[in-house]
Amino acid sequence: MSPLARALHEKFDEVCRTELQRLRRKTASLTAEERAEVDAMSVAVTQAIAARVEAALECQDGPELTDMVARLFAVVPEAAGHGGAGRVD
């Protein structure tokens, strides 16, 4: 996985989990099992989106798409082996 793809996966996961936490009041009537199912579906959708972006990046020629995606999702890919997604301000 490229550093940008890893940063995107981390960013999307962060957004997903933040939104799930923010929406806890709306899901308060769900059982713990139902809430876990909603959480799992949300994470799966997030991972699928990240995978599609990653696939598009792998098929590209030149840095234009990579630069645009990094700016669009406000991520700075870390050098290989360092992990973590930075932020672009």
N, C-alpha and C positions, 0 to 999 in steps of 0.2 A: 504494500500500500504506500502510495506516495505521501510525502509530508503534508501536502495540501489536502489530500483525501482524508488523512488521519485528523487533521485540524477541523475539517468540515464535519466528520463523524462526531467529534467531541463537541463542536459548537451546536450541532443539531440535537445531540443528546442533552446538552445543558439547557437549551431552549425548551425541549420537550418536558424535562423534569421540572423546570421552573413553572411552566404553564400548568402541569398536573398539580403541583403544589398550590398554585394560585387558585385553581378551580375546586379545591377540596370542599368548600362550602356547598357548591352546586352538586357534588356527588356524595354529600353527607348521608343521604337516605339509602345509599347502596350498602350492601353487606361488604364485609372485608373481602370476601371472595369475588364479588362483582367489581369492586374497586380495583383489585389486583388484575382482573381481566381487562378492564378499561386501560389500566396502566400498561399492561403487556401489549395490547393492540396499538396504543399510542407509540410505544417504543418501536414496535415492528414497522409502523408507517414511517416513522422518522428514519429508521435504518434503511428502508426501501428508497426513500427520497435521496438520502446520502449516497446510496449505491448507484443510483441512476446518474447523479452528478459525477461521481467518480468514474463511471463508465464513459461518460461524455468527455471527461478530461483525458482519459487514456487514449481516445481516438483522435485527439486534436493534433494539428500541426502548428507549431509555433507557440509562443508564450501568451498570445493575446487573450485566449479564453481563460487560461490559468490566472492571469492578472485580474481580469474582469470578475471572475468567481470569488477570488480572494477579497477584492474590494466590496462586492455585493454582499457577502456574508460576514464582512469585517473580521477576517481571520488572517493571521500571519503564520504560514507553515514554519514549524521548527526544523532545524537541521536534522537529518536522519540520526536516530538514536537518542534524541533529546526529549521527544514526546511533548505533548501539551500544545494547546492552541493559544496563540497570542491574539491581541486585539489590534485592529486598525482604527485609529481615531481620525 
